[in-house]
Amino acid sequence: MNQMNWLPQVPPPSVPSVPPPMPVAFSGRRGEFFDLVRRGAGLEFVTLGFYRFWLLTDMRRHLWANTLVDGDGAEYTGRARELLIGFLVALAILLPIYLGYFLVGLEAEHIQAFASIPLVAFFYVFGQFAIYRARRYRLTRTVWRGVRFWMSGSGWMYALQASLWGLLVVSTLGLALPWRTAALERYKMRHSFYGEVQGGFEGRGWEFFKRGWWLWLLAPVAMYVFPLAPFVYGAFKAVEWRWWLSGVRLGGVRVESSLPRGALIGLYWKVIGWVVVLALVFAAYLALSAALVASMTGAPMADFFRSQEFAKSIPLLALAAVGYLAFALAVNVVIRIYLLRDLWVKVMGSVNITGIEAVRNVATRGELAGALGEGFADGLDVGGL
């Protein structure tokens, strides 16, 4: 009898599977956000703009909570009262500077012209400081899965780097902008943390330049040919978003974006279209207000305008001020819908994340930052979302 030897079947060693890239999802409804900003605009109208701190807080909570990474949204823990107090403190610091410059201008016009140079330089540097501190505030008010983001670094050091790079950008007619952006992003991300995990930025200025050099060439033309401007600017912002997102790192987490170059152009055209419509409505309102005031005086409308009485009419000026405020708030609603919510959705929808398992068990670190930086950014009109 022949004996057959059977070798035991040993399964091949398992190869560790690499999780596929994870897309970022957005669950918020557009109508819900529209109701939020519409109601907020009405309250801004009643409060002469002071409700914007509460509106900004609500918008951040909506966007943060509905942007889902690995199925979980972030929590924004900032409070509107913090923003209001920070703004008032910043205003108390900035107002004496404005007042001093105004008094210098009254004293001598030639001194005023000379003083404007250091004043503009001061506010540029101070604005960069405010941008950094505002970002620190927003990070420390952002929590994901119970762990808070936070930020270290020096706002003044960031402002110094931004200013020196700014001089280089001006001297090169904007050619050095990609390298400036890359250097500043490296500084910000190097000092950004999620709990104990440190951030980083791998984007390079040369990569940014290669993607958008032709937009730099078209920019001077777009300044004179208006229909070209939304195309150039929209394409530039799309290139910038994709480059920036693809360079963001957080420990072992990598972010990649597939945002098309033309993804944002339509949003800018929609904003332009709505602004034109609202401007026509505002012009019609002014004409009706002028006709109403002229009829109250009993004078024919032609005589009312020919005698320039309309420029001295308190009722007409009051109606014009109310109409302008309503127009400005309506434009803000349009901008918040298209260039905040819709842009956010498009950009986040292009993002894929790999290595999310690297931040599943992270210890909490860092401390809360005050809202003064956000107040400075708001006072200097350099704040962002």
C-alpha atoms as one frame of an Amber mdcrd trajectory, in Angstrom:
protein
   0.000   0.000   0.000   1.304   3.424  -0.915   1.343   5.914   1.875   0.605
   9.517   0.961   1.911  12.351   3.080  -0.468  15.302   3.372   1.049  18.630
   4.290  -1.039  20.667   6.659  -2.794  23.640   5.041  -1.412  26.797   6.583
  -3.270  30.004   5.694  -1.064  32.751   4.277  -0.170  35.544   6.667  -2.760
  38.260   6.710  -1.775  41.584   5.254  -2.937  44.452   7.419  -5.632  46.298
   5.543  -5.288  50.024   5.044  -8.578  51.813   5.641  -9.774  53.629   2.535
  -9.917  57.427   2.499 -12.867  58.707   4.459 -14.987  61.469   2.872 -16.218
  64.399   4.934 -20.017  64.699   4.963 -22.251  67.695   5.580 -25.705  67.067
   7.035 -27.066  70.598   7.452 -30.066  71.775   5.450 -29.765  74.929   3.374
 -33.211  76.169   4.417 -32.260  75.892   8.065 -29.174  78.036   7.546 -31.158
  80.536   5.472 -33.726  80.919   8.280 -30.850  81.403  10.707 -29.188  84.246
   8.786 -32.506  85.827   7.763 -33.676  86.010  11.363 -30.223  87.195  12.406
 -30.280  89.986   9.821 -33.616  91.184  11.177 -32.241  91.271  14.719 -29.109
  93.032  13.472 -31.386  95.685  11.959 -33.195  96.192  15.282 -29.973  96.235
  17.339 -27.990  98.351  14.852 -25.590  95.516  14.150 -24.777  94.356  17.677
 -26.609  91.060  17.233 -23.874  89.952  14.815 -21.949  88.376  17.702 -24.863
  86.052  18.456 -25.431  85.400  14.754 -21.763  84.551  14.194 -21.872  82.139
  17.125 -25.005  80.427  15.772 -23.511  80.108  12.275 -20.350  78.516  13.636
 -22.370  76.053  15.719 -24.445  75.111  12.674 -21.456  74.559  10.370 -19.280
  72.840  12.982 -22.000  70.431  14.141 -23.121  69.435  10.631 -19.623  68.778
   9.242 -19.192  65.071   9.938 -15.769  63.423  10.153 -15.970  59.669  10.781
 -19.661  60.195  11.526 -19.164  62.831  14.240 -19.530  66.589  14.042 -17.568
  69.132  16.061 -18.930  71.257  18.872 -18.414  75.017  18.964 -18.364  76.133
  22.605 -17.773  79.854  22.103 -20.309  82.331  23.477 -21.564  85.540  21.935
 -20.972  87.426  25.174 -17.257  86.628  24.938 -17.129  88.104  21.432 -19.023
  91.230  22.510 -16.761  91.853  25.496 -13.654  91.217  23.402 -14.896  93.662
  20.768 -15.646  96.387  23.338 -12.223  96.009  24.985 -10.519  96.100  21.580
 -12.552  99.169  20.665 -11.444 100.920  23.849  -7.817 100.282  22.837  -8.186
 101.196  19.167 -10.325 104.321  19.538  -7.591 106.461  21.183  -5.294 105.601
  18.272  -7.898 106.717  15.728  -8.619 109.842  17.789  -4.925 110.725  18.068
  -4.489 110.456  14.307  -7.589 112.622  13.768  -6.257 115.331  16.104  -2.891
 115.264  14.343  -4.710 115.783  11.064  -6.520 118.813  12.443  -3.259 120.291
  13.646  -1.462 120.164  10.323  -2.378 118.544   7.039   1.224 117.918   6.076
   1.792 116.068   9.358  -1.331 114.031   8.703  -0.032 112.946   5.299   3.278
 111.910   6.837   1.622 110.190   9.797  -0.599 108.051   7.570   2.354 105.889
   6.536   3.298 104.634  10.024  -0.414 104.439  10.924  -1.178 102.126   8.005
   1.931 100.066   8.809   0.885  99.797  12.460  -2.618  98.648  11.647  -1.333
  96.121   9.118   1.000  94.554  11.700  -1.663  94.758  14.393  -4.193  93.216
  12.014  -1.948  90.194  11.475  -1.598  89.830  15.233  -5.388  89.950  15.548
  -5.835  87.293  12.840  -3.555  84.900  14.717  -5.191  85.499  18.087  -8.684
  85.161  16.606  -7.698  81.783  15.141  -6.415  80.714  18.547  -9.756  81.656
  20.118 -11.751  79.690  17.534  -9.569  76.589  17.903  -9.888  76.525  21.682
 -13.676  76.736  21.305 -13.778  73.747  18.929 -14.277  70.267  20.434 -14.424
  66.958  18.554 -15.214  63.737  20.376 -14.678  65.431  23.714 -11.158  66.670
  22.919 -10.455  70.361  22.366  -8.241  71.918  19.729  -5.783  74.538  20.943
  -2.927  76.684  19.752   0.434  77.884  20.997   2.918  80.275  19.396   3.266
  84.041  19.454   0.842  86.364  17.729   3.538  89.050  17.491   6.025  86.637
  15.923   3.387  85.676  13.374   2.677  89.360  12.702   6.394  90.046  12.160
   6.720  87.177   9.674   3.526  88.202   7.876   4.742  91.799   7.593   8.175
  90.886   6.244   6.614  88.495   3.741   4.113  91.213   2.860   6.938  93.567
   1.907   8.401  90.863  -0.325   5.012  90.263  -1.971   4.628  93.977  -2.717
   8.172  94.290  -4.077   7.614  91.279  -6.389   4.159  92.497  -7.533   2.477
  89.517  -5.920   4.802  86.854  -7.283   5.953  85.802  -3.793   2.398  85.300
  -2.504   2.472  81.462  -2.696   5.660  81.289  -0.626   4.267  83.779   1.900
   1.088  81.738   2.277   3.038  78.484   2.694   5.382  79.958   5.322   2.556
  81.425   7.391   0.501  78.226   7.182   3.481  76.215   8.397   3.804  78.500
  11.406   0.085  78.309  12.231  -0.236  74.548  11.798   2.997  73.822  13.663
   1.461  75.540  16.680  -1.986  73.956  16.282  -2.935  70.901  18.335  -5.772
  68.457  18.791  -5.320  67.419  22.384  -1.779  66.045  22.501  -1.490  65.646
  18.703   0.475  68.356  16.908  -0.494  69.690  13.524   1.689  70.317  10.503
   1.611  71.694   6.991   3.348  70.080   4.018   2.211  72.438   1.276   4.998
  74.176  -0.629   4.969  77.580  -2.232   6.293  76.189  -5.503   3.326  73.779
  -5.724   0.896  76.645  -5.191   2.702  78.750  -7.781   2.612  75.963 -10.399
  -1.135  75.570  -9.961  -1.995  79.263 -10.187   0.735  81.182 -12.024  -1.557
  81.802 -15.000  -4.117  83.406 -12.685  -1.407  85.815 -11.531  -0.883  86.816
 -15.170  -4.632  87.288 -15.711  -5.186  89.334 -12.544  -4.188  92.737 -14.064
  -6.498  92.099 -17.010  -9.364  91.083 -14.716  -9.063  94.399 -12.865 -10.092
  96.241 -16.034 -12.342  93.645 -17.656 -15.004  93.074 -15.023 -16.688  89.948
 -16.484 -13.343  88.207 -16.205 -12.839  89.030 -12.514 -15.254  86.433 -10.988
 -13.713  83.705 -13.140 -10.153  84.579 -12.135 -10.902  85.104  -8.446 -13.157
  82.039  -8.193 -10.529  79.840  -9.845  -7.802  81.277  -7.600  -9.778  80.545
  -4.415 -10.486  76.982  -5.585  -6.798  76.402  -6.308  -5.869  77.892  -2.937
  -8.414  75.794  -1.005  -7.314  72.555  -2.702  -3.621  73.291  -2.159  -4.124
  74.289   1.470  -6.342  71.342   2.445  -4.017  68.848   0.780  -1.135  70.170
   2.878  -2.847  69.958   6.285  -1.586  67.276   8.668  -2.589  66.361  12.207
  -0.256  63.737  13.577  -0.854  60.729  11.329  -3.997  62.212   9.789  -3.713
  63.350   6.175  -6.193  65.525   4.308  -6.672  65.500   0.542  -8.964  67.681
  -1.564 -10.259  67.094  -5.086 -11.931  70.494  -5.468 -12.242  71.341  -9.211
 -10.800  74.629 -10.394 -14.179  75.967 -11.500 -16.172  74.775  -8.471 -16.559
  78.221  -6.861 -16.994  80.484  -9.889 -20.773  80.077  -9.975 -21.072  81.145
  -6.338 -19.381  84.489  -7.029 -21.608  85.110 -10.051 -24.707  84.386  -7.973
 -23.593  86.900  -5.369 -22.992  89.514  -8.075 -26.438  88.861  -9.553 -28.200
  89.196  -6.216 -26.286  92.383  -5.348 -27.404  93.932  -8.650 -31.033  92.983
  -7.940 -30.861  94.354  -4.398 -29.223  97.567  -5.658 -32.110  98.084  -8.112
 -34.620  97.525  -5.310 -32.735 100.016  -3.133 -32.727 102.597  -5.957 -36.486
 102.141  -6.418 -36.976 102.572  -2.668 -34.997 105.823  -2.700 -37.084 107.135
  -5.602 -40.338 106.284  -3.806 -39.068 107.853  -0.573 -38.117 111.037  -2.419
 -41.532 111.181  -4.066 -43.237 110.690  -0.709 -41.243 113.443   1.002 -41.757
 115.793  -1.954 -45.511 115.241  -1.802 -45.495 116.032   1.919 -43.862 119.411
   1.221 -46.493 120.276  -1.384 -43.852 121.220  -3.973 -43.560 119.535  -7.374
 -40.879 116.827  -7.408 -38.858 118.627 -10.085 -38.708 121.790  -7.980 -37.908
 119.742  -4.887 -34.796 118.305  -6.510 -33.889 121.427  -8.481 -33.688 123.488
  -5.298 -31.650 120.727  -3.646 -34.042 120.684  -0.725 -33.799 116.900  -0.706
 -30.235 117.148   0.612 -31.491 119.036   3.678 -34.629 116.985   4.278 -34.346
 115.141   7.596 -37.208 112.710   6.781 -35.602 111.794   3.454 -32.185 111.299
   5.044 -33.753 109.114   7.735 -35.570 107.005   5.142 -32.383 106.718   3.081
 -30.406 105.597   6.152 -33.002 102.937   6.998 -33.034 101.727   3.390 -29.249
 101.588   3.203 -29.057  99.563   6.428 -31.641  97.130   5.066 -29.730  96.905
   1.772 -26.429  96.207   3.559 -27.994  93.510   5.737 -29.647  91.888   2.711
 -26.274  91.784   0.933 -24.798  90.174   4.056 -27.499  87.494   3.946 -26.592
  86.736   0.311 -22.880  86.581   1.114 -23.465  84.314   4.106 -25.601  81.938
   2.071 -23.364  81.643  -0.985 -19.834  82.520   0.135 -20.083  81.011   3.600
 -22.532  78.106   3.724 -22.519  76.989   0.078 -18.767  77.496  -0.276 -18.210
  75.535   2.952 -20.334  72.647   1.643 -18.524  72.541  -1.714 -15.075  72.660
  -0.136 -15.827  70.107   2.589 -17.482  67.829   0.031 -14.165  67.587  -1.820
 -12.217  66.395   1.236 -11.023  62.856   1.979  -9.228  61.965   5.198  -6.826
  59.086   5.807  -5.294  57.926   9.064  -8.193  59.026  11.271  -7.428  56.082
  13.577  -4.351  58.027  14.752  -6.558  60.392  16.760  -9.078  57.933  18.188
  -7.543  57.926  21.680  -6.119  61.355  22.370  -5.491  62.959  25.740  -6.748
  66.482  26.363  -4.190  69.293  26.453  -4.124  73.077  26.163  -5.985  75.964
  27.760  -8.778  78.245  26.648  -7.808  81.516  24.949  -9.555  84.837  25.541
 -11.765  86.533  22.977  -9.746  89.769  22.848  -7.980  88.686  19.659 -11.326
  88.047  18.011 -12.423  91.513  19.174  -9.373  93.103  17.574 -10.019  91.193
  14.344 -13.625  92.376  14.329 -12.645  95.968  15.090 -10.095  95.974  12.275
 -12.450  94.122   9.915  -9.966  91.278   9.389 -11.922  88.555  11.152 -13.081
  85.369   9.475 -15.465  82.570  10.264
